[in-house]
Amino acid sequence: MVDLYSSALVASAIVVSGIVSSRAKISSSIIEVTLGIILANVLLLKIEGWLDFIATFGGLTLTFLAGVEVESRLLRSKARVSSVIGTLAFLAPLIGELSFLTLYTDWSWNAKLAASLALTTTSIAVVYAVLTEYGIMRTQFAKTIVAITFVNDILTIVGISLIEPAFNITTIAFLLTLAILALIVPRLTNLLIARYGEKVVEVELRFIFAMLLLVSFFADEAGMHAVFGAFMLGLIFANTLQRHDRVLAKMKTVTFTLLSPAFFIRAGMLISINAVTQNILIVLMLLLVKILSKFAGCYMLCRRWLPEAPTFSTLLLSTGLTVGTITATIGRDLGFLTQEQFSITVIAVILSAVVPTIIAKRFVPKNV
């Protein structure tokens, strides 16, 4: 039987997070994680099975949407810049965080790798929000930063998917299936939208969610982790759903009304306040190493290709939130990160969404 007490508290937290984030103009994800911390550490709420499922589904859906958001035309038009800077935006913090954790902690190799990968990301949500806030989202300068962000996050998701892979004959079958789906899915989706697009039963959404769970399951069985399947399926759906923005809007409504909040609240409930307070120096050092590593890897290239505002650009590339939290959660669910290590990593990820954004306000470009 479902525990109505816990479900009522979580539902209330979802509503409160939406109101607070709207009024305070802070990402709802940060508020949701904070409320999750309160639910678990103050109200001593346990994670029920229903929340575990919805949160897992939410993580897969967010990863799918990250793939859908990748604009192939934008990546092609900014191929050289995005691939070079995006790769270094991934590699520099990966090396920096691994080096720091190796020198100053006794974490296992997989724990160090999972935490480091979580801190390599650039938050597309934060980047979009900041660029839109300052009215420069439609400029070529902004589009270049977005393209770099896509490359950075693609490499992070591929990286977490390749920790302890178990390649076998199923892996080959999975990759062949993805190739076939790339040919079939766009046509089938267009057909479903044309035939059932105006129906209340939302057949096209049911189809997308079913495909998401099936492909994620297949990816897991193929030894590549469910998140890799979700992201690749998002890439396959990208051009189709970007053309049918009404369908994409409906999917985002479902995701950001229930699935995404459940994911971030669960992530917050997994965080131990005691672990964070006892290791606050490590948290701050992980944040500092991320920012410094991003500057070491990207700043000079940003001066070359984004001369209008290299400091502003690099600070935006230092942000992290959704993909970083997903990566840390995967690391925890796979047993790579302990609860203490997970808590430290996620708090560092959240701080990376806030601190660089605040500093970037001093370096907003005037003429782009």
N, C-alpha and C positions, 0 to 999 in steps of 0.2 A: 504493500500500500504506500502511496506517495505521502511523504511527510509534508502536510499542508503548512506547517509553521515555517519550515525552511523555504518552501516555494513562495510563500507570501513575503518573506523577508527579501529574497532574491528579486522578486518582481518589483517590490518597493524600491530596492536599490537601483534597478534599471530605470525606473521613472525619475528618481532623485538625480541620478547621474546625468540624465538628459537635460533636466532643468538647470542644474548647476553649471554644466559645461556651456550651455547656451548663454546664461547670464554672465559667467566669468570669462567667456571666450577662451576656454581651455579645452583641449581635445577630450572628448568623452571617454576615450580609452584610459586616460590617466585617472579620471574620477572613478571609473569602474574598478580599476585595480585597487585604488585607495579604499573604496567601499568594501571590496573583497577582503582586504587586509583587516578592516574593522569587523566584518562579519565573523571571520575565523579567529582573530586574536582577542577581540573584546567580547563578542556575543557567543564565542565558542561554537559556531555553526560548523557542522561537518559537510563534506561534499557528498551529496546523495547521487545515486546511480543515474537519475534522470538529468541532473545538472552535468554530470560527467559526459553523457552522450551528447547533449545539446552543445556543450562547450567544444567537444571534439569536432562535431559537425560544423560549428562556427569557425574553428581554426582552419578546417579544410575549405570552407566557403570563402573565407578571407584570402586564403592562398590562391584559390581559383580566381577571385576578382583581381588579385594582383597580376595574374597572367592576362586576364581580359583587358586590364588597363594598359598593357604594353602596346604602344602604337607602332606597328611595323614600318609605316611610312616615315614616322619621325626618326626611328632608329636608322633607317636606310639613309635619310637625308643628313643625319649627324653621325654616321657610322664611325668615322675615324676618331673624332673627338670623344664620343661616348664610350667607344671600346677602350681607348687608351686610358682616359681619366677614370672611367668606371672600373676597369680592372685594377688600377692602382688604389682606388678608393676602397676596394675589397682587400687587396693583398697587404697594403701598408698596416691597417689596424689588425689584421689577422696575425702578421708577424710580430707587431708590437705587443699585442695582448698575450700571445703565446710566450713571448720572451719574458714579459713581466710575471706571468703566472708560474713559469718554470723557475724563475729566480727567487720568487718570494712566497710560493705556496707549495704544499705537498700534494696537490690535486692529482688525480690520475690523468693519463694522457687524453683519454676520451672526454673527461670533464673539462680539461683546459681547452680542448679543441671546440667542444660545444659552446662553452662560454665565449670564447674568442670569436666564433662565427656569429653568435648573437650580437656581438658588438662591432661587426663589420658593416652593418646595414646602414642605408640612408632611408629615412622615412618619407615615402612618397606623399603620405597624408600631410605631414608637417610641411614639406616643400611646397605642395599645392596651396596649402593654407597661407603660408607666408607670402608667396609670390602673388597670390590673389589679393591679399590684404594690402599690399603696396601698389596694386594696379599695374603689375608688369607681366602678368601671366601670359599675355598674348604676344610678347616680344620674342625675337629669336634668341636673345640671351636666356630667357626663362625656359624656352623649349629645349635648349642645349642642356641646362641643368636637369630637366626632367628626363631627358634621354640618358644622361649619365646615371641618374638614380635607377632607371630600369635595369641597366647593365649590372650595376652594383648588387641589386636585390636578386637578380637572376643567378648570379654567381654564388650568393649566400645560400639560396634555396638548393641549388645543385650541390653545394658543399655539404650541407647538413644531410642531404640524401645519400651522400657517398661515405658517411662515417660507418665503418664496419658493414659494407655492402656484402650481400651473399648472392653473387651472380650465379645463375644456373640456366637450364633450358627454358625455365619460365620467364627469365629476364629477356631472353631473345624473343619469346612469344609476345611479351608485353610491348617491347619496342616495335615489333612488326604491327601489333594491334594499333599502337599510336599512329603509325604511318597510314594505316587503312582509315582510322577515324578522321585523320586530317583531310581525307578526300570525301568521306561520307557525311560527317557531322554538319558542315556548313549547308549542304543541300537539304539534308533531312530537317535541320532547324528552320530553314526558310520555308519548307513545305508545311511544317507544323504551325508556324506563325501565320502563314497565309490561310490555312484551313481552320485553325482553332484560335487565332489571335484575339478574337472578340468574345470568346466564351468565358463565363464566370469561373469555370473549373480550372483555368490556367494550365492547359495541357503542356504548353511549352516550358513553363517553370518546373512542372513535375518531371518532364523529360530531362531538363538540365540537372536537377538535384539527383535523379536516379543515376544519370551518367556519372556524376561526380562521385557518388558512393561506390559505384561499380568499378570505375577506373582507379580510385584510391585503394580499394580492396585488392585489385589486381596488382597495383604497384607494390603494395605491402607484401603480397605473396611472391612477387618477383624479386624481393630483396632490395628494393630501392626506396622504401618508406612511402607511406600514403601521401605525404605532402608533395612529393615529386610528381606523382600522378595528378594531383589536384592542380598544380601549377601548369603542367604540360597541357592538361585539358583546357585550362583557361586560355592558353596561347592558341589552341585550336579553335576555340569559340570566339576569339578576340575580334576579328574583322566582322563577323556576322553580328555579334551583339553590339558592336560600336555603331553599326548601321541601323539596328533596331533599338534605339535608345529607350523606347517605351518599355520593352521587355527588361532591359538592363536596369531601368529605374525601379521596376517591380522587384527584381531580385535584390537590389540594394535595400529596398524598403524592408523586405523580410530579414535580410542579414543584419542591418543596423538597428532594427527594432528589437530583435530577440537573440539571434545567433552570436553576433559580435559581442554584445554586452555580457552574455553568458560566458563566452570565452575569456574575456578580460576579468570578470568577477571571479571565475574559477582560478585564474592565474594569481589574482590577489589573495585568494584563500589559501593558496599553496605557499605563500610567503610567510616566513617566521620573523616577527619583529625582533625577537631576541637575537636571531642570527644576524640580522642587519646591524643592530646597534653594537653587537660585539665585534663586527667586522667592518665598521664604517670606514676605516682607513683604506681597506681593500676596495670598497665600493667607489670611493673618491678617486683612488689611483686608477681603477679601470676606466672611469670617465675621463680622467686627465690623459691617460695613455691613448684612448680612442681619439680624442681631439688633436693631440700632438701628432699622432701617427697619420691622421687624415691630412694635416698641414704638411707633414714631411713628404707624403706621397703625391699630394694634389696641388699644393699652392702654386708652385712654379709653372705647372701646366695650365692652371687657371689664369695665371698672369699672361700666358701666351695666347690662349684661346678664349678667355673671358676677361679681357683687360679692363672692361667697364667696372668690374667689382670683384677682384680675385679673393679678397678676404671674406666678403659676403657669401660668395659662391662656396668657398671651402667650409665655412661655418654651416651652411645648409647641408652640405654633404656629410657633416659630422653628426647630424640628427639621426635618431633611430626610435622606432616605437613598435609598430604592428609586426613587421617581419622579424624584428629582433625578439619580441616576446614569443612569437610562434616558434622561432628557432630554439629559444631557451626551454619552452614547454616541451618540444619534441625531445630535446636532450634529457629533460627530467623524466618524461614518460618512457623513454627507452632505457632508463637506468644509468645514464652517463653522469647526470648531475644529482647530487644529494639534495635534500630540501634546503639545507644551508647554502650550498653552492648556487642552487636555483634562485633563492631569495636575493643573494648578493648580485647575481647577474641581472635579474629583472629590474631591481632598483637602479642599477647602473644604466640600463637601457632607458628607463623612464627619465632619469636625469639628463640623458643625452638628447631627449626630445625637448627639454626645457632650457637648459643652460646655453647651448649654442644659439638657440632662437633669441634669447634675451640679448646676448652679446651682438648678434647680427643686426639688431635694430640700429646700432651705431654706424653701420657700414652699408646702409641701403643705397643702391646706386640712384643717382639723380637723373642721368640721361642714358637710357638704353634703347 
